[in-house]
């Protein structure tokens, strides 16, 4: 995850080291090519010089003149590659050292000109730098004015928006940077650190890290109930199975409740997971009241002294008000200790809007983001906590049961290249 945004941020911080190395390597490559093309060794020149002698009977002047003309024609063709001169009367070619020297000097001048142009190009690129480099330069030369900050941030703002960061989060980051930088002037050695510190601080403020779920479960006397919400295909059922696996690994007993009675396939899917993991499941018939399944699962857990109840619910489109209202009964009957929204990280701002609507309707307590491992932009991770005011509990990072990772702020900062 974070790949695309990290690359974009790299452009804001300035040119990457490998890009600098490539740019500075250009003159050397150019010079090598010029030397290969222009500098011809004496051996190569001699090898290309053709000597032609007239053998046989003595020629008349006219015949000799004809041979001489023929040799001159040949010399013109040869001279295209190596400068030569024809010695009249000897019928042979000799290297024209003066012309060769002239050509070498012309090549060297051209080479020097090309090198100067490349040096100028490198200088311009270094002076231009990334947005970050230009901002560092500005606040070390003079105090940063509000309008100047706006100009710098407009480019950074586009980077964030293109990577699915919600507008309200972009504004929050902007306010934090503005407060820390506008009207300030820093020493050259500290400017870069101050900007990075401010950026890290703004990201820390928009992310919400939840309590350790396993500690919460162990602290409570009696059964701990978790209710799951999300739209169709968000990875809700799979996330429940992954959490059940983690609970079993920590020797915390749990039971699954197949509360999605609108789809027979969903009941079968959750039952398959329960059998593979080795945990019990409470299920009903297709079309049965899902609230009744939640009630039965709680009673089963209390009777068998099972610590955690994980209740699945039908996927609901957050744009359908009537379906959202159906959740109210489930929420009331389940009386859950934790209500969790499950969304796909890769859906960007849409997942953020889903979480916001579910929070307004059902009052969610935490968030699980599935498919975080294939989310290169990571805008949802930066946005969903701030928009809902609720913590991200876990990130789905693969297809196996063990691929459910506890969310930590430091991992986000590390993924964005802001922390080692």
C-alpha positions in Angstrom: 0.0 0.0 0.0 1.0 3.7 -0.1 3.1 3.2 -3.3 1.5 5.8 -5.5 1.2 8.4 -2.8 4.8 7.8 -1.6 6.1 8.4 -5.1 4.0 11.6 -5.5 5.3 12.8 -2.1 8.8 12.0 -3.2 8.3 14.5 -6.0 7.2 17.1 -3.4 10.1 16.5 -1.2 12.5 16.8 -4.2 14.3 14.6 -6.7 15.1 11.1 -5.6 18.7 10.1 -5.3 18.6 7.7 -8.2 17.1 10.4 -10.5 19.9 12.8 -9.5 22.5 10.1 -10.3 20.9 9.4 -13.7 20.9 13.1 -14.5 24.5 13.6 -13.5 25.6 10.5 -15.4 24.4 12.1 -18.7 27.6 14.2 -19.4 29.8 11.1 -19.0 27.7 9.0 -21.4 27.6 11.9 -23.9 31.4 12.3 -23.7 32.0 8.6 -24.2 29.9 8.6 -27.3 31.7 11.7 -28.7 35.1 10.1 -28.1 34.0 7.0 -29.8 32.8 8.9 -32.8 35.5 11.6 -33.2 38.8 10.3 -31.9 40.2 7.9 -34.5 43.5 6.2 -33.7 46.5 6.4 -36.1 46.2 2.6 -36.7 42.6 3.0 -37.7 43.5 5.8 -40.1 46.3 3.8 -41.7 44.0 0.8 -42.0 41.5 2.9 -44.0 44.1 4.4 -46.3 44.1 2.7 -49.6 47.3 2.4 -51.6 46.9 1.8 -55.3 49.8 1.3 -57.6 49.6 0.9 -61.4 51.2 -2.3 -62.6 52.0 -3.6 -66.0 53.1 -1.8 -69.2 53.9 1.9 -69.3 50.9 4.1 -69.7 50.5 7.1 -71.9 49.9 10.5 -70.3 46.2 10.2 -71.3 46.0 6.8 -69.7 47.9 8.0 -66.6 45.6 10.9 -66.4 42.6 8.5 -66.5 44.0 6.5 -63.6 44.7 9.6 -61.7 41.0 10.8 -62.1 39.8 7.4 -61.1 41.9 7.5 -57.9 40.7 11.0 -57.1 37.1 9.8 -57.4 37.9 7.0 -55.0 39.5 9.4 -52.6 36.4 11.5 -52.4 34.5 8.4 -51.2 37.2 7.4 -48.7 37.4 11.0 -47.4 33.8 10.8 -46.2 35.1 8.5 -43.5 38.8 9.5 -43.1 40.4 12.7 -44.5 43.1 11.7 -47.0 45.0 13.4 -49.8 46.2 12.1 -53.1 49.8 12.4 -54.1 50.0 13.0 -57.9 52.5 10.8 -59.7 52.7 8.2 -56.8 49.2 6.8 -57.2 48.6 6.5 -53.5 46.7 7.9 -50.7 48.2 9.5 -47.5 46.3 10.6 -44.4 45.6 14.3 -44.5 46.8 15.1 -41.0 45.7 18.8 -41.2 42.2 17.9 -42.1 42.1 15.2 -39.4 43.3 17.7 -36.8 40.6 20.2 -37.9 37.9 17.6 -37.7 39.1 16.5 -34.2 39.1 20.1 -33.1 35.6 20.7 -34.4 34.4 17.5 -32.6 36.0 18.7 -29.4 34.3 22.1 -29.7 31.0 20.4 -30.3 31.6 18.1 -27.4 32.4 21.0 -25.1 29.3 22.8 -26.2 27.1 19.7 -25.5 28.7 19.3 -22.0 28.1 22.9 -21.2 24.4 22.6 -22.2 24.1 19.5 -20.0 25.7 21.2 -17.1 23.3 24.1 -17.5 20.4 21.6 -17.6 21.5 20.0 -14.4 21.9 23.4 -12.7 18.4 24.4 -13.7 16.9 21.1 -12.5 18.8 21.4 -9.2 17.6 25.0 -8.8 14.1 24.1 -9.6 13.9 20.9 -7.4 10.7 19.6 -6.0 8.0 21.6 -4.3 9.6 20.7 -1.0 13.1 21.9 -2.1 11.6 25.2 -3.3 9.7 25.7 -0.1 12.9 25.0 2.0 14.8 27.5 0.0 12.0 30.1 0.4 11.8 29.9 4.2 15.6 30.0 4.6 15.9 33.2 2.4 12.9 35.1 3.9 9.7 34.9 5.9 7.1 32.8 4.1 4.0 34.9 3.1 0.5 33.6 3.1 0.1 34.0 -0.7 3.4 32.3 -1.3 2.3 29.3 0.9 -1.0 29.1 -1.0 1.0 28.9 -4.3 3.3 26.1 -2.9 0.5 24.2 -1.4 -1.8 24.2 -4.5 0.6 21.7 -6.1 0.8 19.5 -3.0 -3.0 19.7 -2.7 -3.4 18.2 -6.2 -1.1 15.3 -5.2 -3.3 14.5 -2.2 -6.6 14.8 -4.0 -5.4 12.6 -6.9 -4.6 9.9 -4.3 -8.1 9.8 -2.9 -7.5 12.0 0.2 -10.8 13.6 1.2 -11.0 17.4 0.8 -11.6 18.0 4.5 -8.4 16.1 5.3 -6.5 18.1 2.7 -7.8 21.3 4.4 -6.7 20.0 7.8 -3.2 19.3 6.6 -3.1 22.7 4.9 -4.2 24.5 8.1 -1.5 22.7 10.2 1.3 23.5 7.7 0.2 27.1 7.3 0.1 27.6 11.1 3.6 26.1 11.5 5.3 27.8 8.4 3.6 31.1 7.4 5.5 34.1 8.7 8.4 31.9 9.8 12.0 32.0 8.7 14.3 29.1 9.6 18.0 28.5 9.5 19.2 26.4 6.5 20.0 23.4 8.7 16.6 23.2 10.4 14.2 24.2 7.6 13.8 20.8 6.1 13.2 19.1 9.5 10.6 21.7 10.5 8.5 21.1 7.4 8.7 17.3 7.7 7.8 17.6 11.4 4.8 19.8 10.6 3.6 17.4 7.8 4.0 14.3 10.1 2.1 16.2 12.8 -0.8 17.0 10.5 -1.1 13.4 9.4 -0.9 12.2 13.0 -3.8 14.5 13.8 -6.1 13.1 11.1 -5.4 9.4 11.9 -7.2 7.8 14.9 -5.6 4.7 16.4 -8.0 2.6 18.5 -7.5 0.7 21.7 -6.1 -2.8 21.6 -9.3 -4.9 20.8 -8.0 -8.0 22.5 -7.4 -6.1 25.7 -10.9 -4.6 25.5 -12.3 -8.1 25.2 -10.3 -9.5 28.2 -11.2 -6.5 30.4 -15.0 -7.1 30.1 -16.8 -9.5 32.4 -19.0 -11.8 30.4 -19.7 -12.0 26.7 -18.3 -9.3 24.3 -20.5 -8.7 21.2 -19.2 -7.3 17.9 -21.6 -6.3 15.1 -20.3 -5.9 11.6 -21.7 -3.5 8.8 -20.8 -2.8 5.3 -22.0 -2.8 1.7 -22.2 -5.8 -0.6 -18.8 -7.2 -1.5 -16.8 -5.1 0.9 -15.1 -8.1 2.5 -17.2 -8.1 5.6 -17.7 -11.9 6.0 -14.0 -12.6 5.2 -12.9 -10.0 7.8 -15.1 -11.7 10.4 -13.4 -15.0 9.6 -10.0 -13.4 9.9 -10.8 -11.9 13.3 -12.2 -15.3 14.5 -8.9 -16.8 13.5 -6.9 -14.2 15.4 -9.1 -14.7 18.5 -8.5 -18.4 18.4 -4.7 -17.9 18.0 -4.9 -15.9 21.3 -7.0 -18.6 22.9 -10.1 -16.3 23.1 -13.3 -18.4 22.4 -15.8 -17.0 19.9 -19.0 -17.9 18.0 -20.1 -16.7 14.6 -23.6 -15.5 13.9 -24.9 -15.8 10.3 -27.1 -12.7 10.4 -27.1 -12.2 6.6 -30.3 -14.1 6.0 -31.0 -12.3 2.7 -28.5 -14.5 0.8 -28.4 -18.2 1.3 -24.8 -18.2 -0.2 -23.7 -15.9 2.6 -24.8 -18.3 5.3 -22.9 -21.1 3.5 -19.9 -19.0 3.1 -19.7 -18.1 6.8 -20.3 -21.7 7.8 -17.4 -22.8 5.6 -15.1 -20.4 7.3 -16.3 -21.5 10.8 -15.6 -25.2 9.9 -12.1 -24.4 8.5 -11.1 -22.3 11.6 -12.8 -24.6 14.0 -15.3 -22.3 15.8 -19.0 -22.8 16.3 -21.7 -21.0 14.2 -25.3 -20.0 14.9 -27.4 -19.8 11.7 -31.0 -19.8 10.7 -33.1 -20.2 7.5 -32.9 -18.1 4.4 -35.2 -15.0 4.9 -35.3 -15.3 8.7 -35.3 -12.2 10.8 -31.5 -11.3 11.3 -32.2 -9.8 14.7 -33.4 -13.2 15.9 -30.1 -14.8 14.8 -28.2 -12.2 16.8 -30.3 -12.9 19.9 -29.8 -16.7 19.6 -26.0 -16.3 19.2 -25.8 -14.2 22.4 -27.8 -16.8 24.3 -25.6 -19.6 22.9 -22.4 -17.8 23.9 -23.7 -17.2 27.5 -24.8 -20.8 27.8 -21.4 -22.2 26.6 -19.3 -19.5 28.3 -18.0 -18.3 25.0 -16.2 -14.9 25.3 -16.9 -13.2 21.9 -19.9 -13.2 19.5 -19.1 -12.0 15.9 -22.4 -11.1 14.1 -22.5 -10.8 10.3 -25.2 -8.7 8.7 -26.5 -8.3 5.2 -24.6 -6.0 2.9 -26.6 -2.8 2.5 -26.1 0.0 0.0 -25.6 3.1 2.1 -27.7 5.1 -0.4 -30.8 3.1 0.4 -32.5 4.8 3.4 -35.0 2.0 4.0 -32.3 -0.7 4.1 -30.2 1.4 6.5 -33.2 1.8 8.8 -33.5 -2.0 9.0 -30.2 -2.0 10.9 -31.7 -0.2 13.8 -33.6 -3.3 15.0 -30.4 -5.5 14.8 -28.4 -2.8 16.7 -31.1 -2.7 19.4 -31.4 -6.5 19.9 -27.7 -7.2 19.6 -26.8 -4.4 22.1 -23.2 -4.8 20.8 -20.1 -3.7 22.7 -18.5 -2.7 19.4 -20.1 -1.8 16.0 -17.6 -2.2 13.2 -17.8 -0.8 9.6 -16.0 -2.8 7.0 -15.0 -1.0 3.7 -12.7 -1.5 0.8 -9.6 0.6 1.0 -9.3 0.7 -2.8 -12.6 2.5 -3.2 -11.2 5.8 -2.0 -13.6 8.6 -1.2 -16.6 6.2 -1.8 -15.5 4.1 1.2 -15.2 7.3 3.3 -18.7 8.3 2.4 -20.0 4.8 3.2 -18.4 5.0 6.6 -19.8 8.4 7.3 -23.4 7.3 6.4 -23.2 4.1 8.4 -21.9 6.1 11.4 -24.8 8.5 11.1 -27.3 5.6 10.9 -25.9 2.9 13.2 -23.3 4.8 15.2 -20.1 2.8 14.4 -17.3 2.4 16.9 -14.5 1.3 14.7 -13.4 0.5 11.1 -11.8 -2.4 9.3 -10.4 -1.6 5.8 -10.1 -4.6 3.5 -7.7 -4.9 0.5 -5.3 -2.4 2.0 -2.4 -4.5 0.5 -3.5 -3.5 -3.0 -4.4 0.1 -2.3 -1.5 2.0 -3.7 -3.0 5.5 -3.1 -3.9 5.0 0.6 -6.2 8.0 0.6 -9.0 6.1 2.4 -6.6 5.3 5.3 -5.8 9.0 5.7 -9.4 10.1 5.4 -11.9 7.6 7.0 -10.8 8.2 10.6 -11.0 12.0 10.4 -14.3 12.1 8.6 -16.0 9.7 11.0 -14.1 10.5 14.1 -13.7 6.7 14.6 -10.5 4.6 14.8 -9.2 2.2 12.3 -8.9 -1.1 14.1 -7.5 -3.5 11.4 -6.3 -3.5 7.8 -6.9 -6.5 5.6 -3.5 -7.3 4.0 -4.1 -10.5 2.0 -6.2 -13.6 1.3 -5.2 -15.8 4.2 -6.8 -15.9 7.7 -3.7 -14.5 9.3 -3.8 -11.4 7.0 -5.5 -9.0 9.3 -3.1 -6.4 10.7 -3.7 -4.2 13.7 -3.7 -0.5 12.6 -0.8 1.7 13.8 -0.1 5.3 13.0 3.6 4.7 12.7 3.1 2.2 9.9 1.3 4.8 7.9 4.1 7.4 8.4 6.7 4.7 7.5 4.7 3.7 4.4 4.6 7.4 3.3 8.4 7.7 3.8 8.0 10.2 6.6 9.5 7.9 9.3 12.2 5.4 9.2 
